[in-house]
Amino acid sequence: MASRPTRSKLPEIDITPLVDILFILIIFFVLTTTFGQSQLQVQLPQGKADALESDQDIYITLKIDGTLLWENEPISEEKLALRAIEAEKNNRTILLAADREVPYGTVAAFLSRLHEKGLIQIALMLQEE
């Protein structure tokens, strides 16, 4: 009796790991694209701000030339930090008024230095339109 030649089974490629990797890549790109857009599109708030002014507010001014003022009196950054921390302990509100021409990076660096010295809360003043 003549036997039929047996056909060997064709090799199959398991695509399950490929599908898993594709899903991971899709999730990665969706998340990074979403976060990337929110970081790039910065819009400053417009309109009216809540009124925070009271008799116990302390005003710090940062001028375009880098001069710091504490209640309209020139002051060094070190003394300002010490006074601000003391005022914060006494539950006084500290308001920073930076000139609109001062670069944002300068204001952020100034706030970062104050935070490193122990100042926790500071409010930024805005001009109403």
C-alpha positions in Angstrom: 0.0 0.0 0.0 1.2 3.3 -0.9 1.1 5.8 1.9 0.5 9.3 1.3 3.3 11.7 1.9 2.5 13.5 5.1 2.5 17.2 4.9 4.4 18.9 7.5 2.5 21.5 9.4 3.4 25.0 8.4 5.0 27.0 11.1 2.8 29.6 12.7 3.9 32.9 14.1 2.4 33.9 17.4 1.5 37.5 17.2 0.3 37.9 20.7 3.6 39.5 22.0 3.6 41.8 19.0 0.1 43.0 19.8 1.1 43.5 23.4 4.1 45.7 22.4 1.9 47.7 20.0 -0.6 48.4 22.7 2.1 49.6 25.1 3.6 51.9 22.4 0.2 53.3 21.6 -0.5 54.0 25.3 3.0 55.6 25.6 2.5 57.9 22.7 -1.0 58.9 23.7 0.2 59.8 27.3 3.3 61.7 26.2 1.5 63.6 23.5 -1.2 64.7 26.0 1.3 65.8 28.6 3.5 67.5 26.1 0.7 69.7 24.8 -0.4 70.8 28.3 3.2 71.9 29.1 3.7 73.8 25.9 0.5 75.8 25.9 0.7 78.2 28.8 -1.9 80.9 29.0 -1.8 83.4 31.7 -5.0 84.0 33.7 -7.1 86.9 32.6 -9.9 88.7 34.3 -10.4 89.6 37.9 -8.5 88.1 40.8 -9.8 87.5 44.3 -9.2 90.5 46.5 -6.7 89.5 49.2 -5.7 93.0 50.4 -5.9 93.6 54.1 -4.1 95.7 56.7 -1.8 92.8 57.5 -0.6 92.2 54.0 3.1 92.6 53.3 4.1 93.9 49.8 7.3 92.7 48.2 8.2 94.4 44.9 10.7 93.0 42.3 11.7 95.7 39.9 13.1 95.2 36.3 16.6 96.0 37.5 16.5 93.3 40.2 15.9 95.7 43.1 13.8 94.2 45.9 11.5 96.4 48.0 9.8 95.5 51.3 6.9 97.8 51.8 8.5 100.3 49.4 11.9 100.2 51.2 14.9 98.7 49.4 16.1 95.4 51.0 18.6 92.6 50.3 17.3 89.2 49.4 18.7 87.6 52.6 16.9 90.1 54.9 13.8 89.9 52.8 13.7 86.1 53.3 14.1 86.3 57.0 11.4 89.0 57.4 9.1 87.0 55.1 9.5 83.8 57.1 8.8 85.7 60.3 5.7 87.4 58.8 4.5 84.0 57.6 4.8 82.6 61.1 2.6 85.5 62.2 -0.1 84.5 59.6 0.5 87.6 57.5 -0.1 87.4 53.8 2.9 88.1 51.6 2.2 89.6 48.2 4.8 89.7 45.4 4.4 92.4 42.8 6.9 91.8 40.0 7.3 94.3 37.2 5.6 93.0 34.0 9.0 93.4 32.2 10.8 91.0 34.6 11.3 87.7 32.8 9.3 84.8 34.1 12.5 82.8 34.7 13.8 85.5 37.1 10.5 85.5 39.1 10.5 81.7 39.2 14.2 81.6 40.4 13.4 84.3 43.1 10.4 82.3 44.3 12.5 79.1 44.3 15.2 80.7 46.4 12.7 82.0 48.9 11.2 78.5 49.1 14.6 77.0 49.8 15.1 79.4 52.6 11.8 78.3 54.2 9.1 80.5 52.8 6.1 78.4 52.0 3.3 80.6 50.8 3.5 83.8 48.7 0.8 85.3 46.5 1.4 86.9 43.2 -0.2 90.2 42.4 -1.9 90.8 39.1 -3.2 93.9 37.4 -6.8 93.9 36.4 -7.5 94.5 32.8 
